[in-house]
Amino acid sequence: MPELSHRRRMLVLAICCTSLLIVSLDTTALNVALPAMQRDLDATTSGLQWTIDAYTLVLASLLMLAGSTADRIGRKRVFMTGLALFTAGSVLCSLAPDLELLVVFRMVQAVGGSMLNPVAMSIITNTFTDPRERARAIGVWGAVVGIAMAAGPLVGGLLVQSVSWRAIFWLNLPVGLAALLLTWRYVPESRAPRARRPDPVGQLLVIALFGALTYAIIEAPESGAGPVLPFAAIAVSALLALLWYEPRRAEPLIDLRFFRSAPFSGATVIAIGAFASLGGFLFLSTLYLQNVRGLDALHAGLWMLPMAVPMFLCAPLSGRLVGSRGPRLSLLVAGAAMTASGVLFAAFEAETENATLVLGYALFGIGFGFVNAPITNTAVSGMPRAQAGVAAAVASTSRQLGSTLGVAVIGAVLASGIGSSPYRRAFVAAARPGWWILAGCGLAVLALGLLTSGRWARRTAERTAAGLEPAEIRPVAETASKGA
């Protein structure tokens, strides 16, 4: 990629952040619309789970393929293709006549979405080559998630209340087209000097693993253990096959050597835990506010502001902390706040009182606002810049896998707890195990943040970097573990 002026780099960052905005806004706004969709399409709880998880499942399955393809044939080309597909899929979703077709169109949308965030992060990584400048850019990237969190529930609630849940998908049309034109005009093309070859077997194994695991979790409460047992077996077999097959390839889809780095492995697991918390938190909160408290979509969105505003404010602060002091402090704050929020709901039924509900939302917003920047910076910095698409895709895959599992597991726990009981009366008790799971995810973020950001972790990152591409990685990997 040619050297760009500061103003041009800022413009590229803004264009790349636009893709994150429409993807994140789509997800957060859609959560507020779930009860309206449930009524309009006569959907069950598992049907609602599939409207979210069909998207995140396809996204998680294809992110690494999209990242490596972008490194090989051109990041700008793949990014523009993703924008076009995501926009077209959004239009199809807005026209879906039933739940089944909505799920299919969400999968089309996800194919395009898989080409957006990891490729955009790859473009950013190759545009901002100075480690501190890159950390600040990633902080801005994280702030966009906060903006989407703040705007999504409000915008979604307003559209559902005044028009229809279908209007949420209409938002993506003007933003997607504008981003497509700006990318064509201002983003330079780039690709890796030597990108990896395709790995179709590895890709199929990843799809089998994620798909079978998600299906087994979502359908278990309604179908029972017997019908989903074969899917659980497929998931285990696919995982074992990946662990056997990938190290034997010269250029694997997933280079397992990177997981020898404790900071990189920690960032991957932390991403799964943090985004599982987010997916489960939004799922429980939306159903509670609208189906139990009886709020309309707009007022439910307003009640989520105590969570969304701290997310927006803390994300850039976390980016600056990571750039100046390393990832540890941000991860510790994130883990502590998310754990406290989960415990507040699980042990003290925070949702039943307005004051504790606001406090629980605020704590979760603070925690999630701090967690994104250290995940992204550590994961991307721990890999060769020439393979930035794959690096960003691993981090993004971890996020989407976490979100998928969060909705699947928490939805399954909720459905099992409610059973045939009256929905409003049973909800709080049925949701309690789910809140404990979310508290456990926060505790995992705290523990791994402490474990994978110290001296021992830094030494594992240095050894991993030395065994890969020393000339290119070592300065970057050292930056990732700085401040430990």
C-alpha positions as CSV (number, residue, x, y, z in Angstrom):
1,M,0.0,0.0,0.0
2,P,1.4,3.4,-0.9
3,E,2.3,5.9,1.9
4,L,-0.7,8.2,2.5
5,S,-0.9,11.6,4.0
6,H,-2.4,12.0,7.4
7,R,-5.7,13.4,6.1
8,R,-6.0,10.5,3.6
9,R,-5.3,8.0,6.3
10,M,-8.0,9.5,8.5
11,L,-10.4,9.3,5.5
12,V,-9.6,5.6,5.0
13,L,-10.2,5.0,8.7
14,A,-13.6,6.8,8.5
15,I,-14.6,4.7,5.4
16,C,-13.6,1.4,7.1
17,C,-15.4,2.4,10.2
18,T,-18.6,2.9,8.1
19,S,-18.7,-0.8,7.4
20,L,-18.4,-1.6,11.2
21,L,-21.2,1.0,11.8
22,I,-23.7,-0.6,9.5
23,V,-23.0,-4.2,10.7
24,S,-23.1,-3.2,14.4
25,L,-26.1,-1.0,14.0
26,D,-27.9,-3.7,12.2
27,T,-27.3,-6.2,15.0
28,T,-28.1,-3.9,17.9
29,A,-31.2,-2.4,16.2
30,L,-32.4,-5.9,15.3
31,N,-32.3,-7.0,19.0
32,V,-34.9,-4.3,19.9
33,A,-37.1,-5.6,17.1
34,L,-37.2,-9.2,18.2
35,P,-40.6,-9.1,20.0
36,A,-42.2,-7.3,17.0
37,M,-40.7,-9.9,14.7
38,Q,-42.0,-12.6,17.0
39,R,-45.5,-11.3,16.8
40,D,-45.5,-10.5,13.1
41,L,-43.9,-13.8,12.0
42,D,-45.3,-16.0,14.7
43,A,-41.8,-17.1,15.8
44,T,-40.8,-19.2,18.8
45,T,-37.8,-18.4,21.0
46,S,-35.6,-20.7,19.0
47,G,-36.9,-19.0,15.8
48,L,-35.7,-15.7,17.3
49,Q,-32.4,-17.2,18.1
50,W,-32.0,-18.3,14.5
51,T,-32.7,-14.8,13.1
52,I,-29.5,-13.7,15.0
53,D,-27.4,-16.8,14.9
54,A,-28.0,-17.7,11.2
55,Y,-26.2,-14.4,10.5
56,T,-23.4,-14.7,13.1
57,L,-22.9,-18.4,12.3
58,V,-22.3,-17.7,8.6
59,L,-20.2,-14.7,9.4
60,A,-18.0,-16.6,11.8
61,S,-17.6,-19.5,9.3
62,L,-16.4,-17.3,6.4
63,L,-14.4,-14.6,8.1
64,M,-11.0,-16.3,7.8
65,L,-11.7,-17.3,4.2
66,A,-12.6,-13.6,3.5
67,G,-9.5,-12.4,5.2
68,S,-7.1,-14.7,3.4
69,T,-8.9,-14.0,0.1
70,A,-8.5,-10.3,0.6
71,D,-4.8,-10.7,1.2
72,R,-4.5,-12.7,-2.0
73,I,-6.7,-10.9,-4.6
74,G,-6.9,-7.4,-3.1
75,R,-8.4,-6.0,0.0
76,K,-10.3,-3.1,-1.7
77,R,-11.9,-5.5,-4.2
78,V,-13.1,-7.9,-1.5
79,F,-14.3,-5.0,0.7
80,M,-16.4,-3.5,-2.1
81,T,-17.9,-6.9,-2.9
82,G,-18.8,-7.3,0.7
83,L,-20.5,-3.9,0.8
84,A,-22.5,-4.8,-2.3
85,L,-23.6,-8.2,-0.9
86,F,-24.4,-6.9,2.6
87,T,-26.6,-4.0,1.1
88,A,-28.4,-6.4,-1.2
89,G,-29.0,-8.9,1.6
90,S,-30.4,-6.1,3.7
91,V,-33.0,-5.3,1.0
92,L,-34.0,-8.9,0.8
93,C,-34.4,-9.1,4.6
94,S,-36.7,-6.2,4.5
95,L,-38.9,-8.0,2.0
96,A,-39.0,-11.4,3.7
97,P,-42.6,-12.8,3.9
98,D,-41.9,-15.4,6.7
99,L,-39.3,-16.4,9.3
100,E,-37.7,-19.1,7.1
101,L,-36.9,-16.7,4.2
102,L,-35.8,-14.1,6.7
103,V,-33.2,-16.6,8.1
104,V,-32.1,-17.4,4.5
105,F,-31.7,-13.7,3.6
106,R,-29.8,-13.0,6.9
107,M,-27.4,-15.7,5.7
108,V,-27.0,-13.8,2.4
109,Q,-26.4,-10.6,4.4
110,A,-23.8,-12.5,6.4
111,V,-21.8,-13.6,3.4
112,G,-21.3,-9.9,2.6
113,G,-20.7,-9.0,6.2
114,S,-17.8,-11.6,6.4
115,M,-15.9,-9.5,3.8
116,L,-16.3,-6.2,5.8
117,N,-14.9,-6.0,9.3
118,P,-11.8,-8.2,9.0
119,V,-10.9,-6.7,5.6
120,A,-11.5,-3.2,6.9
121,M,-9.2,-4.0,9.9
122,S,-6.6,-5.3,7.5
123,I,-6.8,-2.1,5.5
124,I,-6.4,-0.1,8.7
125,T,-3.5,-2.2,9.9
126,N,-1.6,-1.7,6.7
127,T,-2.5,2.0,6.6
128,F,-1.4,2.8,10.1
129,T,2.0,1.2,10.4
130,D,3.1,3.1,13.5
131,P,2.1,1.0,16.5
132,R,0.9,3.9,18.6
133,E,-1.0,5.5,15.8
134,R,-2.5,2.1,15.0
135,A,-3.6,1.6,18.6
136,R,-5.4,5.0,18.5
137,A,-7.0,4.1,15.2
138,I,-8.2,0.8,16.7
139,G,-9.6,2.9,19.6
140,V,-11.6,4.9,17.1
141,W,-12.8,1.5,15.6
142,G,-13.9,0.5,19.1
143,A,-15.7,3.8,19.6
144,V,-17.8,3.1,16.5
145,V,-19.1,0.0,18.3
146,G,-20.1,2.2,21.1
147,I,-21.9,4.6,18.7
148,A,-23.8,1.7,17.2
149,M,-24.7,0.4,20.7
150,A,-25.9,3.9,21.7
151,A,-27.8,4.6,18.4
152,G,-29.0,1.0,17.6
153,P,-31.6,0.5,20.3
154,L,-33.0,4.1,19.9
155,V,-33.0,4.0,16.1
156,G,-34.4,0.5,16.1
157,G,-37.0,1.3,18.6
158,L,-38.1,4.4,16.7
159,L,-38.3,2.6,13.4
160,V,-40.2,-0.4,14.9
161,Q,-42.6,2.0,16.7
162,S,-43.3,4.4,13.8
163,V,-42.8,2.1,10.7
164,S,-42.0,-1.6,11.1
165,W,-39.2,-3.9,12.0
166,R,-38.5,-4.1,8.3
167,A,-37.4,-0.5,8.2
168,I,-34.3,-1.5,10.2
169,F,-32.9,-3.2,7.2
170,W,-33.7,-0.1,5.0
171,L,-31.0,1.9,6.9
172,N,-28.3,-0.2,5.4
173,L,-29.1,0.8,1.8
174,P,-28.0,4.5,1.7
175,V,-25.1,3.9,4.1
176,G,-23.9,0.9,2.2
177,L,-24.1,2.6,-1.2
178,A,-22.3,5.7,0.1
179,A,-19.5,3.5,1.6
180,L,-19.2,1.6,-1.7
181,L,-18.7,4.9,-3.7
182,L,-16.2,6.3,-1.1
183,T,-14.2,3.1,-1.1
184,W,-14.0,3.0,-4.9
185,R,-12.8,6.7,-4.9
186,Y,-10.5,7.0,-1.9
187,V,-9.3,3.6,-0.6
188,P,-6.1,2.3,-2.3
189,E,-5.8,-1.3,-3.3
190,S,-3.4,-3.5,-1.3
191,R,-2.6,-7.2,-1.0
192,A,-0.1,-9.3,0.8
193,P,3.3,-9.8,-0.9
194,R,2.8,-13.6,-0.5
195,A,-0.7,-14.6,0.5
196,R,-1.7,-18.0,1.7
197,R,-3.2,-20.6,-0.7
198,P,-6.9,-21.6,-0.3
199,D,-7.6,-24.3,2.3
200,P,-11.0,-25.8,1.3
201,V,-10.8,-28.7,3.6
202,G,-10.1,-26.5,6.6
203,Q,-12.9,-24.1,5.6
204,L,-15.4,-27.0,5.4
205,L,-14.3,-28.3,8.8
206,V,-14.8,-24.8,10.3
207,I,-18.3,-24.6,8.8
208,A,-19.2,-28.1,10.1
209,L,-17.8,-27.3,13.6
210,F,-19.7,-24.0,14.0
211,G,-22.9,-25.1,12.3
212,A,-23.3,-28.4,14.1
213,L,-22.4,-26.9,17.5
214,T,-24.9,-24.0,17.2
215,Y,-27.7,-26.3,15.9
216,A,-27.2,-28.7,18.8
217,I,-27.3,-25.9,21.4
218,I,-30.4,-24.1,20.0
219,E,-32.5,-27.1,19.3
220,A,-31.7,-29.2,22.4
221,P,-34.4,-27.6,24.6
222,E,-37.2,-28.3,22.1
223,S,-36.0,-31.5,20.4
224,G,-34.2,-33.2,23.4
225,A,-30.8,-34.8,23.6
226,G,-31.4,-37.7,21.1
227,P,-32.0,-35.7,17.9
228,V,-29.2,-33.3,18.5
229,L,-26.6,-35.9,19.6
230,P,-25.4,-36.5,16.0
231,F,-24.8,-32.8,15.5
232,A,-22.8,-32.7,18.7
233,A,-20.7,-35.6,17.4
234,I,-20.2,-33.8,14.1
235,A,-18.9,-30.8,16.0
236,V,-16.5,-32.8,18.1
237,S,-15.2,-34.7,15.0
238,A,-14.7,-31.5,13.0
239,L,-12.7,-30.0,15.9
240,L,-10.5,-33.0,16.2
241,A,-10.0,-33.1,12.4
242,L,-9.0,-29.5,12.4
243,L,-6.4,-30.0,15.1
244,W,-5.0,-33.0,13.1
245,Y,-5.2,-31.5,9.6
246,E,-4.2,-27.9,9.9
247,P,-0.7,-28.4,11.3
248,R,0.1,-30.7,8.4
249,R,-0.6,-28.0,5.8
250,A,2.2,-25.7,4.6
251,E,-0.3,-22.8,4.4
252,P,-3.3,-23.6,6.7
253,L,-6.5,-21.7,7.1
254,I,-5.7,-21.4,10.8
255,D,-2.0,-21.4,11.6
256,L,-2.1,-23.1,15.0
257,R,1.4,-21.9,15.8
258,F,0.0,-18.5,16.6
259,F,-1.8,-19.9,19.6
260,R,1.6,-20.6,21.2
261,S,1.6,-16.9,22.0
262,A,-0.3,-16.4,25.3
263,P,-1.4,-12.8,24.5
264,F,-2.8,-14.0,21.2
265,S,-4.5,-17.0,22.6
266,G,-5.8,-14.9,25.5
267,A,-7.2,-12.3,23.2
268,T,-9.0,-15.1,21.2
269,V,-10.7,-16.6,24.2
270,I,-11.4,-13.2,25.8
271,A,-13.2,-12.2,22.6
272,I,-15.4,-15.4,22.7
273,G,-16.3,-14.7,26.3
274,A,-16.9,-11.0,26.0
275,F,-19.1,-11.3,22.9
276,A,-20.9,-14.3,24.3
277,S,-21.8,-11.9,27.2
278,L,-22.9,-9.2,24.8
279,G,-25.1,-11.5,22.7
280,G,-26.7,-13.1,25.8
281,F,-27.1,-9.8,27.6
282,L,-28.9,-8.1,24.7
283,F,-31.1,-11.2,24.1
284,L,-32.2,-11.4,27.8
285,S,-32.6,-7.6,28.1
286,T,-34.7,-7.1,25.0
287,L,-37.1,-9.9,25.9
288,Y,-37.4,-8.8,29.5
289,L,-38.1,-5.1,28.7
290,Q,-40.7,-5.8,26.1
291,N,-42.3,-9.1,26.9
292,V,-42.2,-8.9,30.7
293,R,-42.3,-5.2,31.5
294,G,-44.5,-4.5,28.5
295,L,-42.5,-1.6,27.1
296,D,-42.7,-0.7,23.5
297,A,-39.6,-0.9,21.3
298,L,-38.7,2.8,21.6
299,H,-38.9,2.9,25.4
300,A,-37.0,-0.4,25.6
301,G,-34.3,1.3,23.5
302,L,-34.3,4.2,25.9
303,W,-33.8,1.9,28.9
304,M,-30.7,0.5,27.2
305,L,-29.0,3.9,27.1
306,P,-27.3,3.4,30.5
307,M,-25.5,0.5,28.9
308,A,-24.9,2.1,25.5
309,V,-23.5,5.5,26.6
310,P,-20.7,4.1,28.8
311,M,-19.7,1.8,25.9
312,F,-19.4,4.8,23.6
313,L,-17.4,6.8,26.2
314,C,-15.1,4.0,27.4
315,A,-14.1,2.6,24.0
316,P,-11.8,5.4,22.9
317,L,-10.4,5.7,26.4
318,S,-9.5,2.0,26.3
319,G,-7.8,2.6,22.9
320,R,-5.6,5.3,24.3
321,L,-4.7,3.1,27.4
322,V,-3.7,0.2,25.2
323,G,-1.6,2.5,23.0
324,S,0.2,4.0,26.0
325,R,0.2,1.3,28.7
326,G,-0.6,-2.0,27.0
327,P,-3.7,-4.2,27.3
328,R,-3.7,-5.3,30.9
329,L,-5.5,-2.3,32.6
330,S,-8.3,-2.3,30.0
331,L,-8.8,-6.0,30.3
332,L,-8.9,-5.9,34.1
333,V,-11.5,-3.1,34.2
334,A,-13.5,-4.9,31.6
335,G,-13.6,-8.2,33.4
336,A,-14.3,-6.7,36.8
337,A,-17.2,-4.6,35.5
338,M,-18.8,-7.4,33.4
339,T,-18.6,-9.8,36.3
340,A,-20.2,-7.3,38.7
341,S,-23.0,-6.7,36.3
342,G,-23.7,-10.4,35.8
343,V,-23.7,-11.1,39.6
344,L,-26.0,-8.1,40.2
345,F,-28.6,-9.7,37.9
346,A,-28.0,-13.3,39.0
347,A,-27.9,-12.9,42.7
348,F,-30.0,-9.8,43.3
349,E,-32.5,-9.8,40.5
350,A,-31.4,-6.4,39.3
351,E,-34.0,-6.3,36.5
352,T,-36.9,-6.1,39.0
353,E,-35.9,-2.6,40.4
354,N,-35.2,0.4,38.3
355,A,-32.2,1.6,40.2
356,T,-30.4,-1.8,40.1
357,L,-31.4,-2.3,36.5
358,V,-29.7,1.0,35.5
359,L,-26.6,0.1,37.6
360,G,-26.3,-3.3,36.0
361,Y,-26.6,-1.9,32.5
362,A,-24.0,0.8,33.3
363,L,-21.5,-1.7,34.7
364,F,-21.9,-3.9,31.6
365,G,-21.5,-0.9,29.3
366,I,-18.3,0.1,31.0
367,G,-16.9,-3.4,30.9
368,F,-17.7,-4.0,27.2
369,G,-16.5,-0.5,26.3
370,F,-13.0,-1.4,27.7
371,V,-12.7,-4.9,26.2
372,N,-12.8,-4.4,22.5
373,A,-9.6,-2.3,21.9
374,P,-7.2,-4.7,23.7
375,I,-8.7,-7.7,21.9
376,T,-8.2,-6.2,18.5
377,N,-4.8,-4.7,19.1
378,T,-3.3,-7.8,20.7
379,A,-4.7,-10.2,18.1
380,V,-3.7,-8.1,15.1
381,S,-0.3,-7.1,16.5
382,G,0.6,-10.7,17.2
383,M,0.6,-11.8,13.6
384,P,2.6,-10.8,10.5
385,R,1.4,-7.6,8.9
386,A,1.5,-9.3,5.5
387,Q,-1.2,-11.7,6.8
388,A,-3.2,-8.9,8.4
389,G,-6.4,-10.1,6.8
390,V,-6.1,-13.5,8.5
391,A,-5.1,-11.9,11.7
392,A,-8.1,-9.6,11.8
393,A,-10.3,-12.5,10.7
394,V,-9.2,-14.7,13.7
395,A,-10.2,-11.8,16.1
396,S,-13.5,-11.2,14.3
397,T,-14.3,-15.0,14.1
398,S,-13.8,-15.2,17.9
399,R,-16.2,-12.3,18.3
400,Q,-18.9,-13.8,16.1
401,L,-18.4,-17.3,17.5
402,G,-18.9,-15.8,21.0
403,S,-22.0,-13.9,20.0
404,T,-23.4,-17.0,18.3
405,L,-22.8,-19.2,21.4
406,G,-24.0,-16.5,23.8
407,V,-27.4,-16.2,22.1
408,A,-27.6,-20.0,21.6
409,V,-26.7,-21.0,25.1
410,I,-28.6,-18.2,26.9
411,G,-31.7,-18.7,24.7
412,A,-31.6,-22.5,25.4
413,V,-31.2,-21.9,29.1
414,L,-34.1,-19.5,29.1
415,A,-36.4,-21.8,27.0
416,S,-35.6,-24.7,29.3
417,G,-36.4,-22.6,32.4
418,I,-39.7,-21.3,31.2
419,G,-41.0,-24.5,29.7
420,S,-44.8,-24.4,29.8
421,S,-45.0,-21.9,32.7
422,P,-46.6,-18.4,32.2
423,Y,-43.9,-16.4,30.4
424,R,-44.0,-13.2,32.5
425,R,-44.2,-15.0,35.8
426,A,-41.4,-17.5,35.0
427,F,-39.0,-15.2,33.2
428,V,-36.9,-13.8,36.1
429,A,-36.3,-17.2,37.7
430,A,-35.7,-18.8,34.3
431,A,-33.1,-16.2,33.3
432,R,-31.1,-16.5,36.5
433,P,-28.8,-19.3,35.3
434,G,-28.2,-17.3,32.2
435,W,-27.0,-14.3,34.2
436,W,-24.7,-16.6,36.2
437,I,-23.2,-17.8,32.9
438,L,-22.7,-14.2,31.8
439,A,-21.0,-13.4,35.2
440,G,-18.7,-16.4,34.5
441,C,-17.8,-15.0,31.1
442,G,-16.8,-11.7,32.8
443,L,-14.7,-13.6,35.4
444,A,-12.9,-15.4,32.5
445,V,-12.1,-12.0,30.9
446,L,-10.7,-10.8,34.2
447,A,-8.6,-13.9,34.9
448,L,-7.3,-14.3,31.3
449,G,-6.6,-10.6,31.1
450,L,-4.3,-10.9,34.2
451,L,-2.7,-14.2,33.1
452,T,-1.9,-13.3,29.4
453,S,-0.5,-9.8,29.9
454,G,2.4,-10.4,32.2
455,R,6.1,-11.2,31.7
456,W,5.6,-14.9,31.1
457,A,3.0,-14.1,28.4
458,R,5.3,-11.5,26.8
459,R,8.0,-14.2,26.6
460,T,5.7,-16.6,24.8
461,A,4.8,-13.9,22.3
462,E,8.4,-13.1,21.6
463,R,9.2,-16.8,21.1
464,T,6.3,-17.2,18.7
465,A,7.2,-14.1,16.8
466,A,10.8,-15.3,16.5
467,G,9.6,-18.6,14.9
468,L,7.4,-17.0,12.3
469,E,8.7,-13.9,10.5
470,P,11.2,-12.3,12.9
471,A,12.0,-9.3,10.8
472,E,8.4,-8.2,10.4
473,I,6.7,-9.5,13.5
474,R,9.0,-8.9,16.4
475,P,8.6,-5.1,16.7
476,V,4.8,-5.5,16.4
477,A,4.6,-8.4,18.9
478,E,6.6,-6.5,21.4
479,T,4.2,-3.5,21.1
480,A,1.2,-5.8,21.7
481,S,2.6,-6.9,25.1
482,K,4.0,-3.5,26.1
483,G,3.0,-2.3,29.5
484,A,2.6,-5.7,31.0
